[in-house]
């Protein structure tokens, strides 16, 4: 059994550098993925949470101006191994922040060992979903191990009946490998058990798979600074201060450039897939509090693209909920839709263009993609899209 460790950005590696081939189909049995979570360089604080609190986070990006909280939709968070405390930890988190009690279900695929370095990732994923879409059906799908075989089986289970997720969050990845395109079928043109299109969001740490799949929205990272940490007088007030790049994306060695990335990333590559597509807060120094009792004993502040991934997945869950309220289907081409807005005159209304920080610049860049969301503007734009 492979025991993973929590790695920092730029250190995610595939334990098997080259996958063996059989009949031109790669065998992922010896390939392993790792969570993209990062722990803040501050002492754990069992007495209370530190970092950007849920209400502050929502006010920063405009979640507080959107009426939907994900009702009617199912968001799946796919991770490896079992966190036996995740349900009770989530209940404590929701109660502490006076959130609507979240509709949570844990789905175990196989017979996984407990912990194995993934429990903190699982707590982060489900608690962020609870903070942003508390009225959605929140499903944690625990894979039997962190092998790509087991994780991709869990990805498939997330959108199949009876769970029928319309958005799947993947806060993990591994180094690219020859033959990875054969596994894009787990993400391309997928519909759930009810026939609704499914959106996949994956953590981008340089060029890691599955973020490099053209059928996955790759989430990069930023450093978010609030205008004020003081309580806001108006619950609809925005509190976005500044944002800069945190971490780098990359250019795929194996995946071709999808048409919707042309001309956005042609400055960097004319033929290959560029990542990330979008970004949001991921710096653990401006991270969020997570309550995890299995390995951390309580509150701990974390970040990494493990944070931006469930946050963007929650955003798409809100969009799908709003679309359903207008009698429309779920997003079927979320990535092309995002880039269509990037190419339009509405770009700077719907997105924050991140221009500072290492690797960042005006427009698309390999650090933050096309930028972070202005949720109160971007959500209605995607709801209006005929898709």
N, C-alpha and C positions, 0 to 999 in steps of 0.2 A: 504494500500500500504506500503510495507516495504522500508524503506530508509536506504541504506547501507552506511558504512563509509569506508574510505581508511585505510586499516590495514597493519601492518608491518609483516615481515616474522615471522612465529611461532604463529601469532594471528588470522590466518584465521580460522573461525569456521563455522559450519553449525548451523543455528538457531534452527532447529529441530534435536535434538540429535538422535532420532530414527524415522524412517519413518514408518507409518502405512502400514500394508500389506493387500492386498486383492487378493485372489486367487493366493497367492505366488508371486505376482507382487508388488513391492514397489510403493507407491504413492508419487511423489516428490513435490506435490503442496505446502507443508509447508516447503520445503527446499530451502535455498537461498545461492547463491554464492557471492563472493566479489572479486573485482580486487586485483591483487597482487602488485600494484604500491607502490613505496615509494618515498617520497619527500626529497631531500637533505637538510641538516641542514645549509643552506645558505640563505640569503635574496633573495627573488624574484628580478630579475633584468629586469625591463621593458625596460631598455635602450639597452639591447643586450643579446645574449645567453651566458651561462656558461656551462662548462662540456666538454666532449669529442665531438668534432664537427664531422659532417658526414665524411669529408675527412680523419680525423684522425682515426675514427673508422674503415673505410675501409682499411686504411694502416696498422692498427694493426693486423687485422685478415687475410689480403690477398684478400679481396673483390676487391681491386684496380687492381689485376692482372688477373681478370676474365673478358672476353669481354662481356659476357651476362649481361643484366640489366633486365632480366625477360621477355623479349618480347615473345609474343605468349601465355603466361600463365596468369591465374587468381588466385590471392591470396585473400582470404577472412579473414577479422578480425572480429570476433564475440564478441559483447559487449552488455550491457543492457542499456536501456533508450536512449534518443535522445540528441545529442549535436547539437543544431541548428547552431553553428558557425564552425563546423568542416571543411566544404568545404573551407570557406574563410580563416580559420586559416592555412589549408594545403597549399593553394595557396600562402599565405604570406611566410610560411616556405620554400617552394620550390624556390620562387623567391629570398629570402634572401641568400640561400646557392647556388644559380645559378644551381639548379638542372633542369633536363629536366622536363617540365610541366607534372605532373603525370596524368594518365588516371584514374580518381577517380569517384566512384559512391557510393551513400549511399542508402541502402536498409532498409526500416523500416518494421518490422514484427509486426503487430498489431497497437496499438495507444499509444505508450509509453509517459510517462511524460518526461519533459526536465531535464537534469542534473542528479539529484539524486546521486551525488558523482561519476559519471562514465565519465564525459566529459573529464577529464584529461587523463584517461586511453585510451579513444578513440583517443584523439589527439596524444598521444604517439604511439599507434599502427599504425595509418595511416602515421604518419610522418616518423617513422622508415622504414616502407615499401617503402615510397616514396624515402627515402635516399638510400636504398639498391637495390630496383628493380623498378626504375622510369618508365621503359617501360612496366611493367606488367599491367594488368587490376587489379586495387586495389579496392576491394569492402568492405565497412564497413557495416556489417549486425547488425542492432540494434534490440535487442529483446524487447518484450513488457515490461518486468520487469526482475529483477535479480533472479526470481524463476528458479529452475532447469528445470521445465516444459517449460517455455518460452525460456530459453537459449538453451536448446536442440532442440527445434523447430527451432530456428534460425540457429543452427549448421546444421540441416538437409536442411534448405533452401539454405545455402551457396553453397553446391555442386550440388544441383538440378538445372534443367533447369528453367529459362534461364541463370542463373549465372555461373554454371559449374566450380566452383573453383577446382583446383587440389591440393591446399594446404590451410588448415584452421588453423588460429592462435587463441588460446583460452587463454587469459591472466587473467584467473580467476579460482576459485575453491572453494570448501567447504570441510568440514570434511567428512571422509568416513562414509558409512552407510550400514547397512545390506540390502542386495538386490541390491547393486549397479551394480552387474554383469548383471542384466537385462537391464541396460542402455548402456552396452558396444556395443550393436547392433547399436548404433548411430555412432560408430567409426570403427567397424570391417568389413573388406572386402567391404568398400564403394567405389562405382564408381560414377562419376559425370554423368550429363545428356548426355555427349558424350561417356560414357562408359570407361572413363579413371580412373585409381585408384587414390584415394585421400589420402594425408598424413595429419595427425592431430598432432599439437604441442600444449602442454598445460603447463602452469606454475606449477612448483613443489614447494610447500612450506610444508616441512615435508611430511606426507602421505596424500595428498589431492586428491579429485576426481574432474575432470576426469583424472588428471595426472597419477593416479594409474592404469588406464585401460591399459591392455597389448596391446591395439590397438592404443595407443597414445604415442608419443614421449615426455617424461617428461623433461622439461628444468629447470635446476638448475642455480645457480648464482656464479659469481666470482667477485673479485676485480681486475680490469685491470689497469696496470700502463704502460704508453707509454715510449718508449726510450727517446723521446724528444717531447715537445709540440711546438717546432719551426716549421715553414713551411718547408716541405721536398723539396729538390732540384729536385728530380726525382718523377714523379707521380706514378711510379711503385715501389718505395722504400717501404720496410716494416718497420713498426714502433712498433713492439711488444716488450715490455719490460719484465714485470713480471706479473704473475697472481697467485692469491691465492683464497682459497675457501671463499665464502660469503653465509651464510645460510646453512641449513641442509635439507636433504631429509628424507627418512624413509622407513619403511617396511609396506606393505599393510596388513591390518587385514582381507581382504576378497578376494583379487585377487591372484590366483595362480601364481607361477613363470613361465614366458614363457620360452620355451626351449632355446632361444637364450641368456638368462641371466645366463645360466649354462655353465661354472663355474664362470662367472664374479662376481656374487654377492653371491655365496654360502658361502663365509666367514661370511656373515651377516645373511643369511637365506637360508635354503636348499629347502624350499617349497613355499615361498611367493614372490610376485612381489616387487622389489626394485626400488626406485626412488631417484634421477633423472637418466636419461639415459645419458644426455650430459649437458653442461653448457656454459655460456659466461657471459660477464660483466653484473652485476646486482646491484652492490653497488651504492647507490645514491651519495656517496661521489666521485665516479668516473663515474657518470652517464652521461646522455646526455641532451641537451637542448630541451625543448618542448615549442611550442607556442600555448597557450590556452587562449582565451579571455573570454570564458563563465564564468569561476569561478576564474581564476588566473590573468586576466588582461594583459597577455603577456607572456614573457619568464619565464620559471621555470626549474630547473634542477631536474631530477628524475631518479629512478632506480627501483630495485626490479626485480623479475623474469618476471614481466610485460615487461621488456626490453629484456631479453634473449629470450622470447617466439616469438615475431614478428621477431626478428633478425634471429633465426634459421628457422622460417617459410619462410623468405625471401631467406635464403640460399637454401632451398629445391626448391623454385620457380626457382632460377637460375639453379639448377641441371636439373629440368624438362625442362627448356627452352633449355639448351644445349643438352639434350637427344632428344628433338623434332628436333633440327637442324641436328641430325644424323639419323633421321627417326625412333627413338625408342619411346616407350611409356613412360608415367610418372612412377615414382617410385611406385612399388606395395608392397614392403616389406622393407621400409626404416629402421626400427629398426633392423631387422635381418642383413641387409646390414652393418649398422654401427658397430654392434657387430662382424660381420665377419672380418671387418678391425681391430677391437680391438684385435682379436685373431691372427692376421697375423703379419708378419714381417714388414708391412708398418705402424703399429700403430703410432709410434713416428714421422713418416714423415707426416701423415695426421692429427694428433691430438696433442694438447698441453696436456700433462699429468700433471694435477694440483696436486702437492704434498705438498703444504704448506697451512696453514690456518686450522681452526678448522674442524676436521672431515676428512681432506684430507690425502691422502697417495698414494704411487705408485700404478698405475693401477686403477681399478674400486674402487670407494668409494661412500658413501652415502651423500657426500656433492656436488661433481661435476660429478658423473657418470664416464664415460670414458674420460671426459675432454672437452676442447673447440676445435673449428675447426681451422685448417690451411687451409683456404678456397681454396687457389690456388692449393693445393695438394689434398684435400678431394673431391672437386667437380669433377675433372677429374676421380678420382677413382670410384665415384658413376655413372658417365656417362658411364664408361666402363663396369660397371656391367651388365650382361645379364638380371638380374631381371626377 
